[in-house]
Amino acid sequence: MVADHLKTREELLAELTAVRAELRTISNELELVKNSGRIGDLQYLMNNFMSPVAVTAMADRRVLYINESASRYFEVPLSEASGLNVLDFWLYPENRKLFVAELTRRGRVQDFEVFVKSRSGRILCALLAAHTIQFEGQDAILTIFTDITENKLTEDALIESEARSLEIYNLMKLMTDTVPDLIWVKDLNDCYLFTNKAICEKLLMSESTDEPLGKNDLFFAERERLRGYVHTFGEICVDSDEIVKTTRQPGRFVEEGLVRGRLLVLDVYKTPLFDESGILIGTVGAGRDITQDRENKEALLLSKERYRLLLENVRDVLWVMDKNLRFTFVTPSITTLSGYTPEEFLSLSPYVHMTPRSQQMYEIAVRRGLEREAEGVRNESPRLWKFEWKCKDGSVVWVETLTSILRAEDGSFQGIIGVSRDNTSHMRVLKELKLAKEAALTANRTKSEFLANMSHEIRTPMNAVLGMLQLLRETPLNREQMDYANTALTSGESLLNLISEILDFSKIEAGKVELVEERFALKPLVESVLYSFYSLIDRQRIMFCFVCQENVPAYIRADATRLRQILFNLLGNAVKFTEEGRISISLAALPSSTAGKIRLSFEIRDTGIGIPEIVTSRLFEPFVQADGSFRRKYRGTGLGLSIVKRLVELMGGQVHLASVEGQGTAVDFEIQVEPCESCDSLDNEVVNIHENKAAVLRILVVEDEAINAQVVSAMLRNLGHGVVVASNGRLALETLESEIFDCILMDIQMPEMDGIETSIAIRQRAGGNRLDIPIIALTAHAVQGDRERFLAAGMNDYITKPLNMGMLKEVLKNVVGRRYTGWEA
């Protein structure tokens, strides 16, 4: 068994050396006896020898002889030993082969260590010394056994102990190298006995943990300086090693300095190191890097100071409420806002600071908020409140407050934090703005009424002027008289166009224009606009061209009137500014990001005079013209392109203009439209009134202006129709009681009964006429909403004044023709 007290390695080696010396002495004595040839003396010597001795046959490995010590050692009686197989006593039989081989080669063996076993199975360790001899007439081996079992077990235990200690040391080193803290051990001379990875990397700048062993801090400081670094760590600190060694008590220290030019601050814990006898042999230290902690603490202190200065000097009022909705904190700025000191403010209920109306709003908001909290509905977004605030002196101010919910880590409601500011001046401005808005709306309504009246007042006399000129052209005139009439009619139409542009722009500016979408054939619309300009150009010098891509749908849904107006303006400019060359329209369809829509892309290009680059970017602004001087050649209001831009944007698109002075201009625009597979055409009825065979209609004209009535009546008679005139709505109803008519042309603005009231009455009682008798409005009004009001009153269509013979003929054909399909004069 292993001794209770393990011997040191040195003690075991000394004992083993003594045993081997004794074995050599015995072997030498046996050698002398053997050489003398006195076998009897040899047996006597072996019998009385204290160590186990055995003689075995070389040839067949049988036991020839053992002494009493061997008998006891192997637990074999002397009488039974002879003839036993030697291999039965070798723990590892293969080792005997090595033993015999060495013995054969050298003639003797010294200190051959083997494991043997007794008959009972005990494992023994022995040192063998052997010689070859002649015994009983045959070659034999004389072997002396020296038992080293106990020493071997002790040595193995010592080796195991050292291995365990090394394993523990390696484990401790692995653990200390893993932690971020700096760990070290120093001797009494302050030289390192142990260092972990952290101290080598952060302080000593050592590549391995073995390098610092036997060296002190001064060595590494000087090495760093020789390398060119700034190193001052520990120079301004107390000698903590000396303090711990002197007091023989643990201590905690803050040590700092520069390492490679960067500040390192350590929170160090040191303790004295004693051996088993209580003798001081060194110190043990552990340091934690608190550099970032110190920087954070300093930043926190600075932040607190800034926060304190902010709270003391901020003009807004910052406050906090607890979960019971009582104020727990408020900044000193509350005094400026309300007159209360912070202490006075916190001592009062929130209701004291509110007017009755604000108290009611506060109660509702708090109740709803608490109900949502109870239901688990959480709104974390900041909320803005505006309410009246009662000051200490009794005055009332408007306060704007932004609030957020305060929550604990588990999400539970902990209170409210808010920021409040005096908003009285802003609320006063809002009130003034509200009054100004109401005044503006009133002014806008007045403006709209003015525009409507202006439209009526201008168009009414213009209707007479242009109507009479059109009638005059139908009378027998000589060439000079016809030129005069045409010139007057052209000038009148130009004046009407200028008035229309101004009124259109006013409607767009006021936001009164709404799109009226309908299905129509696209290509014929564009061609009709082109055709209207054919008479205005010299076809010998200017060529018109229209190119339509194949992917353009035949029918679309959009505001045909506004599209026609855009094309009229752009083509009108092209015609006005092009004296020779080419004017072209190209049309293509492009995909749109809006579902069910496409983009129609138009380009109007001309080879006219072009536009100076300096004004190109401003042409879409109202009243801007390329030439605004008194000497300009081309006249106009400068509103055409501005109207185009507003209408294109209203139709979901954009317009762009590019021009080179002297070379021409290109305008492209896109609008969003809905493609259609077919086009609705007036209830699918076919109108069959031919221009050369106009239907003879009996028409009631309701018009209070005598001149306008004369103009309309003359136009209708020239078209071959019969006419009866009623000067107001009441007379029109009386006339309808006694006469039958095919159509009614109804003026809108009349005394006693206006056109809308009269139309409603006609739809209710048409006398001897059908209730669905066509009614066409004659109006000088041209503002947004007129068309809808006319249709709602039961009218079928409307014509704006001044009247045009062609327009009058077209409307009669479209509206009245449906009732007389297939009827010809």
ZIFEN-V398642 format. One record per residue. N is the residue number from 1. SS is DSSP state (~ for helix, > for strand, _ for the rest). Layout:
n & ss
N & SS
N & SS
This chain:
n & ss
1 & _
2 & _
3 & _
4 & _
5 & _
6 & _
7 & _
8 & _
9 & ~
10 & ~
11 & ~
12 & ~
13 & ~
14 & ~
15 & ~
16 & ~
17 & ~
18 & ~
19 & ~
20 & ~
21 & ~
22 & ~
23 & ~
24 & ~
25 & ~
26 & ~
27 & ~
28 & ~
29 & ~
30 & ~
31 & ~
32 & ~
33 & ~
34 & ~
35 & ~
36 & ~
37 & _
38 & _
39 & ~
40 & ~
41 & ~
42 & ~
43 & ~
44 & ~
45 & ~
46 & ~
47 & ~
48 & _
49 & _
50 & _
51 & _
52 & >
53 & >
54 & >
55 & >
56 & >
57 & >
58 & _
59 & _
60 & _
61 & _
62 & >
63 & >
64 & >
65 & >
66 & >
67 & _
68 & ~
69 & ~
70 & ~
71 & ~
72 & ~
73 & ~
74 & ~
75 & _
76 & _
77 & _
78 & ~
79 & ~
80 & ~
81 & ~
82 & _
83 & _
84 & _
85 & >
86 & ~
87 & ~
88 & ~
89 & ~
90 & >
91 & _
92 & _
93 & ~
94 & ~
95 & ~
96 & ~
97 & ~
98 & ~
99 & ~
100 & ~
101 & ~
102 & ~
103 & ~
104 & ~
105 & ~
106 & ~
107 & _
108 & >
109 & >
110 & >
111 & >
112 & >
113 & >
114 & >
115 & >
116 & >
117 & >
118 & _
119 & _
120 & _
121 & _
122 & _
123 & >
124 & >
125 & >
126 & >
127 & >
128 & >
129 & >
130 & >
131 & >
132 & >
133 & >
134 & >
135 & >
136 & _
137 & _
138 & >
139 & >
140 & >
141 & >
142 & >
143 & >
144 & >
145 & >
146 & >
147 & >
148 & _
149 & ~
150 & ~
151 & ~
152 & ~
153 & ~
154 & ~
155 & ~
156 & ~
157 & ~
158 & ~
159 & ~
160 & ~
161 & ~
162 & ~
163 & ~
164 & ~
165 & ~
166 & ~
167 & ~
168 & ~
169 & ~
170 & ~
171 & ~
172 & ~
173 & ~
174 & ~
175 & ~
176 & ~
177 & ~
178 & ~
179 & _
180 & _
181 & _
182 & >
183 & >
184 & >
185 & >
186 & >
187 & >
188 & _
189 & _
190 & _
191 & _
192 & >
193 & >
194 & >
195 & >
196 & _
197 & ~
198 & ~
199 & ~
200 & ~
201 & ~
202 & ~
203 & ~
204 & ~
205 & _
206 & _
207 & _
208 & _
209 & _
210 & _
211 & _
212 & _
213 & >
214 & _
215 & _
216 & _
217 & ~
218 & ~
219 & ~
220 & ~
221 & ~
222 & ~
223 & ~
224 & ~
225 & ~
226 & ~
227 & _
228 & _
229 & _
230 & _
231 & >
232 & _
233 & _
234 & _
235 & _
236 & _
237 & _
238 & _
239 & _
240 & ~
241 & ~
242 & ~
243 & ~
244 & ~
245 & ~
246 & ~
247 & ~
248 & _
249 & _
250 & _
251 & >
252 & >
253 & >
254 & >
255 & >
256 & >
257 & >
258 & >
259 & >
260 & _
261 & _
262 & >
263 & >
264 & >
265 & >
266 & >
267 & >
268 & >
269 & >
270 & >
271 & >
272 & >
273 & >
274 & >
275 & _
276 & _
277 & _
278 & _
279 & _
280 & >
281 & >
282 & >
283 & >
284 & >
285 & >
286 & >
287 & >
288 & >
289 & >
290 & _
291 & ~
292 & ~
293 & ~
294 & ~
295 & ~
296 & ~
297 & ~
298 & ~
299 & ~
300 & ~
301 & ~
302 & ~
303 & ~
304 & ~
305 & ~
306 & ~
307 & ~
308 & ~
309 & ~
310 & ~
311 & ~
312 & ~
313 & ~
314 & _
315 & _
316 & _
317 & >
318 & >
319 & >
320 & >
321 & >
322 & >
323 & _
324 & _
325 & _
326 & _
327 & >
328 & >
329 & >
330 & >
331 & _
332 & _
333 & _
334 & ~
335 & ~
336 & ~
337 & ~
338 & ~
339 & _
340 & _
341 & _
342 & ~
343 & ~
344 & ~
345 & ~
346 & ~
347 & ~
348 & _
349 & _
350 & ~
351 & ~
352 & ~
353 & ~
354 & >
355 & _
356 & ~
357 & ~
358 & ~
359 & ~
360 & ~
361 & ~
362 & ~
363 & ~
364 & ~
365 & ~
366 & ~
367 & ~
368 & ~
369 & ~
370 & ~
371 & ~
372 & ~
373 & ~
374 & ~
375 & _
376 & _
377 & _
378 & _
379 & _
380 & _
381 & _
382 & _
383 & >
384 & >
385 & >
386 & >
387 & >
388 & >
389 & >
390 & >
391 & _
392 & _
393 & _
394 & _
395 & _
396 & >
397 & >
398 & >
399 & >
400 & >
401 & >
402 & >
403 & >
404 & >
405 & >
406 & >
407 & >
408 & _
409 & _
410 & _
411 & _
412 & _
413 & >
414 & >
415 & >
416 & >
417 & >
418 & >
419 & >
420 & >
421 & >
422 & >
423 & _
424 & ~
425 & ~
426 & ~
427 & ~
428 & ~
429 & ~
430 & ~
431 & ~
432 & ~
433 & ~
434 & ~
435 & ~
436 & ~
437 & ~
438 & ~
439 & ~
440 & ~
441 & ~
442 & ~
443 & ~
444 & ~
445 & ~
446 & ~
447 & ~
448 & ~
449 & ~
450 & ~
451 & ~
452 & ~
453 & ~
454 & ~
455 & ~
456 & ~
457 & ~
458 & ~
459 & ~
460 & ~
461 & ~
462 & ~
463 & ~
464 & ~
465 & ~
466 & ~
467 & ~
468 & ~
469 & ~
470 & ~
471 & ~
472 & ~
473 & ~
474 & _
475 & _
476 & _
477 & _
478 & _
479 & ~
480 & ~
481 & ~
482 & ~
483 & ~
484 & ~
485 & ~
486 & ~
487 & ~
488 & ~
489 & ~
490 & ~
491 & ~
492 & ~
493 & ~
494 & ~
495 & ~
496 & ~
497 & ~
498 & ~
499 & ~
500 & ~
501 & ~
502 & ~
503 & ~
504 & ~
505 & ~
506 & ~
507 & ~
508 & ~
509 & ~
510 & _
511 & _
512 & _
513 & _
514 & _
515 & _
516 & _
517 & _
518 & >
519 & >
520 & >
521 & >
522 & ~
523 & ~
524 & ~
525 & ~
526 & ~
527 & ~
528 & ~
529 & ~
530 & ~
531 & ~
532 & ~
533 & _
534 & ~
535 & ~
536 & ~
537 & _
538 & _
539 & _
540 & _
541 & _
542 & >
543 & >
544 & >
545 & >
546 & >
547 & >
548 & >
549 & _
550 & _
551 & _
552 & _
553 & _
554 & _
555 & >
556 & >
557 & >
558 & >
559 & _
560 & ~
561 & ~
562 & ~
563 & ~
564 & ~
565 & ~
566 & ~
567 & ~
568 & ~
569 & ~
570 & ~
571 & ~
572 & ~
573 & ~
574 & ~
575 & ~
576 & ~
577 & ~
578 & _
579 & _
580 & _
581 & >
582 & >
583 & >
584 & >
585 & >
586 & >
587 & >
588 & >
589 & >
590 & >
591 & >
592 & _
593 & _
594 & _
595 & _
596 & _
597 & _
598 & >
599 & >
600 & >
601 & >
602 & >
603 & >
604 & >
605 & >
606 & >
607 & _
608 & _
609 & _
610 & _
611 & _
612 & _
613 & ~
614 & ~
615 & ~
616 & ~
617 & _
618 & _
619 & _
620 & _
621 & _
622 & _
623 & _
624 & _
625 & _
626 & _
627 & _
628 & _
629 & _
630 & _
631 & _
632 & _
633 & _
634 & _
635 & _
636 & _
637 & _
638 & _
639 & _
640 & ~
641 & ~
642 & ~
643 & ~
644 & ~
645 & ~
646 & ~
647 & ~
648 & ~
649 & ~
650 & ~
651 & _
652 & _
653 & _
654 & _
655 & >
656 & >
657 & >
658 & >
659 & >
660 & >
661 & _
662 & _
663 & _
664 & >
665 & >
666 & >
667 & >
668 & >
669 & >
670 & >
671 & >
672 & >
673 & >
674 & >
675 & >
676 & >
677 & _
678 & _
679 & _
680 & _
681 & _
682 & ~
683 & ~
684 & ~
685 & _
686 & _
687 & _
688 & _
689 & _
690 & >
691 & _
692 & _
693 & >
694 & _
695 & _
696 & _
697 & _
698 & >
699 & >
700 & >
701 & >
702 & >
703 & _
704 & _
705 & _
706 & ~
707 & ~
708 & ~
709 & ~
710 & ~
711 & ~
712 & ~
713 & ~
714 & ~
715 & ~
716 & ~
717 & ~
718 & ~
719 & _
720 & _
721 & _
722 & >
723 & >
724 & >
725 & >
726 & >
727 & _
728 & _
729 & ~
730 & ~
731 & ~
732 & ~
733 & ~
734 & ~
735 & ~
736 & ~
737 & ~
738 & ~
739 & _
740 & _
741 & _
742 & _
743 & >
744 & >
745 & >
746 & >
747 & >
748 & _
749 & _
750 & _
751 & _
752 & _
753 & _
754 & _
755 & ~
756 & ~
757 & ~
758 & ~
759 & ~
760 & ~
761 & ~
762 & ~
763 & ~
764 & ~
765 & _
766 & _
767 & _
768 & _
769 & _
770 & _
771 & _
772 & _
773 & _
774 & >
775 & >
776 & >
777 & >
778 & >
779 & >
780 & _
781 & _
782 & _
783 & _
784 & _
785 & _
786 & ~
787 & ~
788 & ~
789 & ~
790 & ~
791 & ~
792 & ~
793 & _
794 & _
795 & _
796 & _
797 & >
798 & >
799 & >
800 & >
801 & _
802 & _
803 & _
804 & _
805 & ~
806 & ~
807 & ~
808 & ~
809 & ~
810 & ~
811 & ~
812 & ~
813 & ~
814 & ~
815 & ~
816 & ~
817 & ~
818 & ~
819 & ~
820 & ~
821 & _
822 & _
823 & _
824 & _
825 & _
